Each structure stands twice: as structure tokens, then as C-alpha cells.
Amino acid sequence: MPEITPEFARTLYENADAAHAFDHVLRVTRLAVHIAQAEGADVEIVRVAALLHDVSEGRRDHHLASARMARDLLAQAPSDFVDAVAHAIESHRFSQPPDPVTLEAQCLHDADKLDAIGAVGVARVFAFAGAHGNRLWTHPLSELDQRIGPDRDAYRRAHGGGRDYTPSHELLCKLAGLAENMYTATAHQIARERHDFMLAFFQRLDEEALGLR
């Protein structure tokens, strides 16, 4: 079994896009380990799961594919360790089952969601939009809120791939709700500050786009 070091893991992420590249994996690993230490989780399970959580190249069902790849890489490790790592990986997605039922899986889930908000979250959503040819801004948040309506998930599924789906749309449809969905107390504390910063940025973006600042 290869030792799952950052150097080894880096070789598995050569084709990832800017929002999901190895920089993301390193940030999530640092956060996940910090949360695991604070919460009393098994740090080694969390560390290995974090390094491998996005290893599958395809974005569709990548959590399940990455868990299978992790099982292959860890084939010589104790079965309970492999099962714990695989569960953490397969349950890290925001909107896809299964739910994280172990503390270690919750640490990875929370770290991955934290990387989608705050200053890094803002940078990632604009990097993703730029890579996919999306517009920078179209309407202020108050107007977008009315256009999107109450079913945010349905709007995102219907319009998320379009050029006019901006980072502000993604804020309202997904990012603004992430801070409320942390499992651990440590992540909740971090999420509150990141959430407030992110909202302040997008509000300032509205003001500047409208020529008010």
C-alpha cells in the first residue's frame, strides 16, 4: 500500500479544474485535521480521507467513485480503517447521499463545505464561473431572490449550466445555506465568520455594479 502523503496524493489530481484542484484538497485537509483535533476524532482517518476525497476526475457521483478508488489504494490497510475512510469520502457531498454518520466523516464534510464559503469560497465561485464562460454579474441579490423563487435547488438544476447563471445566483442557490448545515461545533464557529464575510462581499459587489460605491 502506498503511503498517503500530500506528495503522493498530488500525483492523483493532475487534471482537476481550478475550483477542485489540489490546492482545494490541501485546504480541506488542513481544515479537516484542525476540526478533527478539536472534536476528538481519529485524525489519521480524517487526514487520509481528505487527501483522497476528490480523487475521481468526473464530477458526477465523484464522491462514490473516489471512495472506490480509495478502497483500491488502501487495499492492504486494516478493513475497519478502509471502511472509515471510504465512508467519509462517499458522504462528503452537500446534496448527495449518504449522510456522514461517523465523527470523522462529519469532520471531512464540514471542512469541504467551509472551503466553499468565506474569501476562498468567493474566489472559487468566480474561478468556476470564469472557466465556464459565465457572466460576472447581472442583477442585485434582491432581484435575483425574486427571480429564483423558493425552490433554489430546482432553479439551480434548470439554469446552473447557463451563461447568465452568475456567482450571485450560486450564492443564493447554494452557498448562503452552507453555514447552517455543519455537523461539528468547531465548523459552526468558523462558518459563521466566513458566511458573514461572503455576504458582505456580494452586497458590496451589488453596490459597485450599480454604481453606488
N, C-alpha and C positions, 0 to 999 in steps of 0.2 A: 504494500500500500504506500503510495507517495505521501510524504508529509505535507499537510495542507498549510503551507506558509503563504504569506502575501505574494512572495515572488513566484511560487508555483501557480497560485490562483490567477495571477495576472496573465499568464500564458493562455488561459481559457477564455479570455474576454477580448480578443483582438478585433472582433468585428462589431462591437456594440456601438450604438449611437451615443451622442454627447450626453444625453439625459440618463443613459443607463450604462455608461462606460465604467471602467474600473475605478475611476475617481469616486463614482457613486458607491461602489462596493466598499471601498476603503472608508468612506464617511459612515456608511451604515454599520460597518464592522466596529469602528471606534465607538459610535453611539450605542450599539447593542451591547458591547462589552461593558461600557460605563453603566448602562441600565442594569445589566446582569449583576454586576458587583454591588450596586446599590440595593437591589431587590433580593439578593441571596440566591440567585440562580446558578446553574452549572455553567461557568464561564467558558469552558472548552467546547461544550456543545454549542453554545451561542456563537462563539468565535468561528468555528468551522462552518456552521450553517450560514452565517452572514457572508463569509468569503465565497460560498457556493450558491447563494440564493438566486442569482440571476444567470447562472452559467449556461442555460439553454439560450440559443440565439433567437429563436422565434418568440414573439411577444404573446401570441395566442396560447393560453394554457402553459405559459413558460414555467409557472410555479410547479406544475406536475412533472413536466419534462426535466426541470432542474433537480427535483427530488430524485427522479430515477437515475440521472447522471451521478448525483452524489452517492447513491447506493452503490453504483458501479465503482466509483473512485474509492469508496470506503469498504470494499468487499471483505478485506482482511481484518477489519476492526470488530470489536465485540458487537453482537447483534443489537443489544439494547442501546448502545451509543449510536449505531447507524439508524435505528428506528427513530431515536430522538432528534437527530439531525434532519432526517428526511421529513418528519412531521413539521418541524419548524419551517423548513423551506416550502413545503406544499401548502402551508397555512398562512403565508406572509402577505397574500394579496388582499387588497382593500375590499374588493367587490366579488370575490370568488371563494367558494368553499374549498376545503373545510375550514372551520374556525380553529384558532390556536387554543388548545386545551391545556398545554403544559406552560409552566412559567417561562421556560426557555423559548418556546415558540412565541409567547406574548412579547418577550423582550425583542426578538427579531422583528415581529410585526410592527411594534411601536417605533423602532429605530428606522425602519423602511418608510413609515408614514411621516416621521419627523423630517426626513430628508426631502419630503415633497412640500414643506411649508417653510416659512421664515425667509431669510435672504437667499439661501441656497434654493429653496423652492421657487422663488421668483426667477432666479437665474435659470433653473431647469425648464420652467414652463415656457420662457421666452426662447431658450435654445431649441426646444422641441418645435415650437411654432415656426421659428426661422428655418429649421431643417425641412419642414413640411410645407413651406410656402404660405403659411397663414398670415393674415394681416396683423399689424401691431395693435390696433385699437379701432373700434367702430362706434361705440355708444357708451355713455356713462353707465355705471353699475345700476343706478336706479331704473333706467330704461331697460337695460338688459334683463333685470329681475322680472319685469312685467312681460317681456318677450319670451323668456324661458318658461315661465309658469311654475306651478308647484311640483310637477314631475321632472325633477332635474335629470334623473337617470335616463328617462325616455328621450329628453331633448338631446342629451349627450350622445346617445346611441344613434339618433337620427341625423344630427348635424356635426358631430365631432370630427368628421373627416373633411369637412368643407373649408374652403379658403377663408370664409368670413367667421369661422369659429376661432376667436381670439383668446389670448391668455386670460382676459377678463371673463369670458364665458367659462373657461376651465376653473377659474376661481369660484364662481357661483355654483357650477355644477358639481364640483368635486372638492377642491382644496379647502374651501371655507368650512367644510364639515369634518375635516380630518381630526382637528384638535379634540373634538368631543368623543372620538372613538378610540382613545388609547386605553390599554388594559392596565398598565402599571402606574403607580403613583408618581414614580420618577419621571416618566414620559409625560404625564399630565402637567407637571410643573414646567418642563421645557416647552411643551406645546403651547401653553398659554402665552408666553412671551413671543414665540415665533409667529403665532397666529396674529397677535396684535400688530407686529411689525409688518406682516404681509398685507393686512387690511389697510394700514396707513400708506403703504406704497401704492396700492391700487387706487386709493382715494386721491392721492397726490397725482397719479397718472391721469385720472379724470380731469382734475383741475388744470393741469398743464395742456392736455389735449384740447380742452375747451377754451384755452387762452385766459384762464382766470388767475394763473400764477406765473 
